[in-house]
């Protein structure tokens, strides 16, 4: 057994090396056996190096509504596992959604296609943990796949999975940014892997220029402007935001698809990348849950996905869609009714003027729509 000294911010920690190095090799071999695409190791120390970046994002109000604004929760690993010594990070590659879209279909982003990656990666991590348990008598661990507030991209970066791109994604050498990550926080020490040697984006600004909402800035990603966030938020979207969403039902891949480092990423089929719009708008809550029980967008609920489908129909600007939307003016959700009214205007503005509305709030919304588009 070899002992060595590790210094981290003036804290001295004696750790052992030898058996654990051999175990690390065995874990990597097992990960390959169960078809984990990438596996790397990093220390379990606090993510102090990213604190200023997080503070800057909070100060600029760039943080997603789904993200924590508590810097400690974003950086302090011991909040989640008090005796953490290492973090084992894995990545699962995926294909990009197809650029072609079927008529009367909405577009799914890459992470919304197929089985929810949270389920798949959690299953892989649990399988990996079961193997690690054969190496140690006792382990204390925690699995995180978007279930911790920690800055998971920073953890992936520290582990050497990839480097940061201007699009805010972690870009790996092997699969570009088309990867989802998860990790195991564990009370065993493993030799950390080195950071990936950064190549950088240099003068390339394709992702910044391609973003329709200007969400990518010199200060980083303004998550509240990101189309992916717009398809998930439950707040009332502006008319402009609805137009910018276009036909997207969940998520957005624009800044990834234009990235030169993703030129070798494969595309999904057209069918897998599309979802039928009029099917979505007519689903009950129960039908929605049953049909999409294993999808990444299930958590947003039927009404949010239905709203996005209504927006996509409106953005088609097809008069033949008008009658197909009319019955939804009786929907129990006032918010859904307002989006339907907007989609009716986009589908046929002349017929829109002659709709008989008994609802006072809908009449007020109709006036707002007319004023916005005629001023």
C-alpha positions as CSV (number, residue, x, y, z in Angstrom):
1,X,0.0,0.0,0.0
2,X,1.4,3.4,-1.0
3,X,0.6,6.5,1.1
4,X,0.9,10.1,-0.3
5,X,0.0,13.6,0.7
6,X,-2.7,15.5,-1.1
7,X,-3.1,19.3,-0.4
8,X,-6.3,21.0,-1.1
9,X,-6.7,24.6,0.0
10,X,-4.3,24.0,2.9
11,X,-6.1,20.9,4.1
12,X,-3.9,17.9,4.3
13,X,-5.4,14.5,3.6
14,X,-3.6,11.2,3.8
15,X,-5.0,8.7,1.4
16,X,-4.2,5.3,0.2
17,X,-3.4,4.1,-3.3
18,X,-2.8,0.6,-4.6
19,X,-5.9,-1.6,-4.2
20,X,-8.1,1.3,-5.2
21,X,-6.1,1.9,-8.4
22,X,-6.7,-1.8,-9.3
23,X,-10.4,-1.4,-8.4
24,X,-10.6,1.7,-10.6
25,X,-9.4,-0.4,-13.5
26,X,-11.9,-3.1,-12.8
27,X,-14.7,-0.5,-12.6
28,X,-13.7,0.9,-16.0
29,X,-13.6,-2.6,-17.5
30,X,-17.0,-3.4,-16.2
31,X,-18.4,-0.1,-17.5
32,X,-17.2,-1.0,-20.9
33,X,-18.8,-4.5,-20.5
34,X,-22.2,-3.0,-19.9
35,X,-21.8,-0.5,-22.8
36,X,-21.3,2.7,-20.8
37,X,-20.0,5.1,-23.5
38,X,-17.7,7.2,-21.3
39,X,-16.5,6.9,-17.7
40,X,-14.2,9.2,-15.8
41,X,-13.2,9.9,-12.2
42,X,-12.8,13.1,-10.2
43,X,-12.3,14.1,-6.6
44,X,-15.2,14.8,-4.2
45,X,-14.0,18.3,-3.3
46,X,-16.2,21.3,-3.2
47,X,-16.6,23.0,-6.7
48,X,-15.1,26.2,-5.4
49,X,-13.7,27.0,-8.9
50,X,-17.1,27.7,-10.3
51,X,-18.5,29.9,-7.5
52,X,-17.8,33.2,-9.2
53,X,-19.3,32.0,-12.5
54,X,-22.5,31.0,-10.7
55,X,-22.7,34.3,-8.8
56,X,-22.2,36.1,-12.1
57,X,-25.1,34.2,-13.7
58,X,-27.3,34.9,-10.6
59,X,-26.4,38.6,-10.7
60,X,-27.3,38.8,-14.4
61,X,-30.6,36.9,-13.8
62,X,-29.5,34.2,-16.2
63,X,-30.4,31.2,-14.0
64,X,-33.1,28.9,-15.1
65,X,-36.3,28.9,-13.1
66,X,-35.7,25.1,-12.6
67,X,-32.2,25.7,-11.2
68,X,-31.1,26.5,-7.7
69,X,-29.9,30.0,-6.9
70,X,-28.2,28.7,-3.7
71,X,-24.4,28.7,-4.5
72,X,-23.7,26.4,-1.7
73,X,-26.2,23.8,-3.0
74,X,-24.5,24.2,-6.5
75,X,-21.0,23.6,-5.2
76,X,-20.8,21.8,-1.9
77,X,-20.7,18.1,-2.5
78,X,-20.9,17.2,1.2
79,X,-24.4,18.5,1.3
80,X,-25.4,15.4,-0.6
81,X,-22.9,12.9,0.7
82,X,-21.0,14.0,3.8
83,X,-18.1,11.5,3.4
84,X,-17.7,11.8,-0.3
85,X,-14.1,11.2,-1.6
86,X,-14.6,10.6,-5.3
87,X,-17.2,11.1,-8.0
88,X,-17.5,8.6,-10.8
89,X,-19.0,10.3,-13.9
90,X,-20.5,8.5,-16.9
91,X,-21.8,9.8,-20.2
92,X,-24.3,8.3,-22.6
93,X,-24.2,9.4,-26.3
94,X,-27.3,10.2,-28.3
95,X,-28.3,11.1,-31.8
96,X,-29.6,14.5,-32.9
97,X,-33.2,14.9,-34.0
98,X,-33.7,15.0,-37.7
99,X,-33.8,18.4,-39.4
100,X,-36.8,17.3,-41.5
101,X,-40.2,17.5,-40.0
102,X,-43.4,15.7,-41.0
103,X,-46.5,17.8,-41.9
104,X,-48.8,18.4,-38.9
105,X,-46.1,17.1,-36.6
106,X,-44.1,18.9,-33.9
107,X,-40.4,18.7,-33.3
108,X,-38.8,16.8,-30.4
109,X,-35.3,17.7,-29.3
110,X,-32.7,15.0,-29.1
111,X,-33.1,14.3,-25.4
112,X,-36.9,13.9,-25.8
113,X,-36.5,11.0,-28.2
114,X,-36.7,7.4,-27.0
115,X,-36.6,6.4,-23.4
116,X,-36.0,9.1,-20.9
117,X,-32.2,9.4,-20.4
118,X,-32.7,9.9,-16.7
119,X,-34.1,6.3,-16.5
120,X,-31.4,4.8,-18.7
121,X,-28.4,6.5,-17.0
122,X,-29.8,5.8,-13.5
123,X,-30.2,2.1,-14.5
124,X,-26.6,2.0,-15.7
125,X,-25.3,3.7,-12.6
126,X,-27.2,1.3,-10.4
127,X,-25.7,-1.6,-12.3
128,X,-22.2,0.0,-11.8
129,X,-22.9,0.4,-8.1
130,X,-23.9,-3.3,-7.8
131,X,-20.5,-4.2,-9.3
132,X,-18.6,-1.8,-7.0
133,X,-20.3,-3.5,-4.0
134,X,-18.5,-6.7,-5.0
135,X,-15.2,-4.9,-4.5
136,X,-15.9,-3.4,-1.1
137,X,-17.6,-4.7,2.0
138,X,-19.4,-1.4,2.6
139,X,-19.9,1.7,0.5
140,X,-21.7,4.9,1.0
141,X,-22.9,6.5,-2.2
142,X,-25.4,8.7,-3.9
143,X,-26.5,8.6,-7.6
144,X,-27.4,11.8,-9.3
145,X,-28.9,12.2,-12.7
146,X,-30.4,15.8,-12.6
147,X,-31.5,14.9,-9.1
148,X,-29.0,17.0,-7.3
149,X,-28.5,20.8,-7.4
150,X,-24.8,20.4,-8.0
151,X,-23.3,21.9,-11.2
152,X,-23.2,18.6,-13.0
153,X,-21.4,20.1,-16.1
154,X,-18.6,21.3,-13.9
155,X,-18.3,17.8,-12.4
156,X,-18.2,16.3,-15.9
157,X,-15.5,18.9,-16.9
158,X,-13.4,18.2,-13.8
159,X,-13.6,14.5,-14.6
160,X,-12.3,15.0,-18.1
161,X,-15.5,14.1,-19.9
162,X,-15.1,17.2,-22.1
163,X,-14.6,20.9,-22.2
164,X,-17.0,23.8,-22.1
165,X,-18.3,25.2,-25.4
166,X,-19.6,28.7,-26.1
167,X,-23.1,27.0,-26.3
168,X,-22.7,26.1,-22.6
169,X,-22.5,22.4,-23.3
170,X,-19.7,20.0,-22.3
171,X,-18.1,18.9,-25.6
172,X,-16.3,15.5,-25.5
173,X,-13.7,14.4,-28.0
174,X,-15.5,11.2,-28.7
175,X,-19.1,12.3,-29.2
176,X,-19.1,16.1,-29.3
177,X,-21.8,17.6,-27.1
178,X,-24.3,14.8,-27.9
179,X,-24.0,13.3,-24.4
180,X,-26.1,13.1,-21.2
181,X,-24.2,12.6,-17.9
182,X,-24.8,11.2,-14.5
183,X,-22.6,10.4,-11.6
184,X,-22.0,8.4,-8.4
185,X,-20.8,10.2,-5.3
186,X,-18.9,7.7,-3.3
187,X,-17.0,7.4,0.0
188,X,-14.0,5.6,-1.7
189,X,-11.0,7.3,-3.1
190,X,-10.0,6.8,-6.7
191,X,-7.2,8.5,-8.6
192,X,-8.8,11.5,-10.4
193,X,-8.6,11.7,-14.2
194,X,-7.0,14.7,-15.8
195,X,-9.0,17.5,-17.3
196,X,-9.5,17.2,-21.1
197,X,-6.9,19.3,-22.8
198,X,-9.0,22.3,-24.0
199,X,-9.1,23.0,-27.7
200,X,-11.5,25.8,-27.3
201,X,-14.0,27.4,-29.7
202,X,-11.5,30.0,-30.7
203,X,-13.1,32.6,-33.0
204,X,-16.1,30.4,-33.8
205,X,-19.4,32.0,-32.9
206,X,-21.8,29.8,-34.9
207,X,-23.9,28.8,-31.9
208,X,-24.2,32.4,-30.7
209,X,-25.2,33.6,-34.1
210,X,-27.7,30.8,-34.7
211,X,-29.6,31.2,-31.4
212,X,-33.0,32.7,-32.3
213,X,-33.6,34.3,-28.9
214,X,-30.0,35.6,-28.2
215,X,-29.8,33.4,-25.2
216,X,-26.1,32.8,-25.7
217,X,-24.2,35.9,-24.5
218,X,-20.6,36.8,-23.7
219,X,-21.5,36.3,-20.0
220,X,-22.8,32.8,-20.7
221,X,-26.2,31.3,-21.2
222,X,-29.3,33.4,-20.3
223,X,-31.4,30.3,-19.6
224,X,-34.6,32.3,-19.4
225,X,-34.4,33.1,-23.1
226,X,-33.4,29.6,-24.2
227,X,-36.0,28.0,-26.4
228,X,-35.5,24.7,-24.4
229,X,-36.6,26.6,-21.3
230,X,-39.5,28.3,-23.1
231,X,-40.9,24.9,-24.0
232,X,-40.8,23.9,-20.3
233,X,-41.8,26.9,-18.4
234,X,-45.4,27.3,-17.2
235,X,-45.4,31.1,-17.2
236,X,-47.4,32.8,-19.9
237,X,-45.3,33.1,-23.1
238,X,-45.3,36.4,-25.0
239,X,-46.5,36.3,-28.6
240,X,-42.9,36.7,-29.8
241,X,-41.7,33.8,-27.7
242,X,-44.5,31.7,-29.2
243,X,-43.3,32.5,-32.7
244,X,-39.7,31.8,-31.8
245,X,-40.6,28.3,-30.4
246,X,-42.0,27.6,-33.9
247,X,-42.8,23.9,-34.0
248,X,-40.8,22.7,-31.0
249,X,-42.7,20.6,-28.5
250,X,-39.8,20.0,-26.1
251,X,-36.3,21.3,-26.0
252,X,-34.1,22.7,-28.7
253,X,-30.9,21.6,-30.5
254,X,-30.0,24.6,-32.6
255,X,-26.8,25.6,-30.9
256,X,-25.6,22.0,-30.9
257,X,-26.4,21.2,-34.5
258,X,-24.4,24.2,-35.9
259,X,-21.3,23.3,-33.8
260,X,-18.4,22.1,-36.0
261,X,-17.4,19.7,-33.2
262,X,-20.7,17.9,-33.7
263,X,-20.3,17.3,-37.5
264,X,-20.0,13.5,-37.0
265,X,-23.0,13.1,-34.7
266,X,-25.6,10.9,-36.3
267,X,-29.3,11.9,-36.8
268,X,-32.4,10.2,-35.7
269,X,-35.1,9.2,-38.2
270,X,-37.7,11.7,-39.2
271,X,-40.4,9.6,-37.6
272,X,-38.6,9.4,-34.2
273,X,-38.0,13.2,-34.3
274,X,-41.6,14.1,-34.8
275,X,-44.8,13.9,-32.7
276,X,-48.3,14.3,-34.0
277,X,-49.8,17.7,-33.1
278,X,-53.5,16.9,-33.2
279,X,-53.0,13.8,-31.2
280,X,-51.3,15.8,-28.5
281,X,-54.0,18.5,-28.2
282,X,-56.7,15.9,-27.6
283,X,-55.1,13.7,-25.0
284,X,-56.6,13.5,-21.5
285,X,-54.2,13.7,-18.5
286,X,-54.5,9.9,-18.0
287,X,-53.9,9.2,-21.7
288,X,-50.9,11.5,-21.7
289,X,-49.3,9.7,-18.7
290,X,-49.9,6.3,-20.1
291,X,-48.6,7.1,-23.6
292,X,-45.5,8.9,-22.5
293,X,-44.6,7.2,-19.2
294,X,-41.0,6.6,-20.2
295,X,-40.4,10.0,-21.9
296,X,-38.2,12.8,-20.7
297,X,-41.0,15.4,-21.2
298,X,-43.5,13.5,-19.0
299,X,-42.6,15.6,-15.9
300,X,-43.8,18.8,-17.5
301,X,-47.3,17.5,-17.7
302,X,-50.1,17.3,-20.3
303,X,-51.1,21.0,-20.3
304,X,-47.6,22.3,-21.0
305,X,-46.9,19.9,-23.8
306,X,-50.5,20.5,-25.1
307,X,-49.8,24.2,-25.0
308,X,-46.6,23.7,-27.1
309,X,-48.6,21.7,-29.6
310,X,-51.2,24.5,-29.9
311,X,-48.4,27.0,-30.5
312,X,-46.9,24.7,-33.2
313,X,-50.3,24.5,-34.9
314,X,-50.6,28.3,-34.8
315,X,-47.2,28.7,-36.3
316,X,-48.2,26.6,-39.3
317,X,-50.6,29.4,-40.3
318,X,-53.0,26.9,-42.0
319,X,-56.6,27.9,-42.3
320,X,-57.7,24.3,-42.4
321,X,-56.5,24.0,-38.8
322,X,-59.0,26.6,-37.6
323,X,-62.0,24.2,-37.0
324,X,-59.8,21.6,-35.4
325,X,-58.9,24.1,-32.7
326,X,-62.3,25.7,-32.1
327,X,-63.5,23.0,-29.6
328,X,-60.5,23.7,-27.4
329,X,-62.0,27.1,-26.5
330,X,-64.0,25.1,-24.1
331,X,-61.0,23.6,-22.4
332,X,-61.1,23.7,-18.6
333,X,-57.8,25.5,-18.4
334,X,-58.0,29.3,-18.9
335,X,-54.4,29.3,-20.0
336,X,-55.0,26.7,-22.7
337,X,-58.0,28.7,-24.0
338,X,-55.8,31.8,-24.4
339,X,-53.2,29.9,-26.4
340,X,-55.9,28.4,-28.6
341,X,-57.3,31.9,-29.3
342,X,-53.8,33.0,-30.4
343,X,-53.4,29.9,-32.6
344,X,-56.8,30.6,-34.2
345,X,-55.7,34.1,-35.1
346,X,-52.5,32.8,-36.6
347,X,-54.5,30.1,-38.6
348,X,-57.1,32.4,-40.0
349,X,-57.2,36.1,-38.9
350,X,-60.4,36.9,-40.8
351,X,-62.5,34.1,-39.2
352,X,-60.9,35.0,-35.9
353,X,-62.7,38.3,-35.9
354,X,-66.1,36.6,-36.1
355,X,-65.7,34.1,-33.3
356,X,-68.6,34.3,-30.8
357,X,-67.0,34.6,-27.4
358,X,-69.1,34.6,-24.2
359,X,-66.0,34.6,-22.0
360,X,-65.0,38.2,-20.9
361,X,-61.3,37.3,-20.4
362,X,-61.1,35.7,-23.8
363,X,-62.7,38.8,-25.4
364,X,-60.0,40.9,-23.6
365,X,-57.3,38.5,-24.9
366,X,-58.7,38.8,-28.5
367,X,-58.4,42.5,-28.3
368,X,-54.8,42.2,-27.1
369,X,-53.9,39.9,-30.0
370,X,-55.5,42.2,-32.6
371,X,-53.8,45.2,-31.2
372,X,-50.4,43.5,-31.0
373,X,-50.5,42.3,-34.7
374,X,-52.1,45.4,-36.2
375,X,-50.1,48.2,-34.4
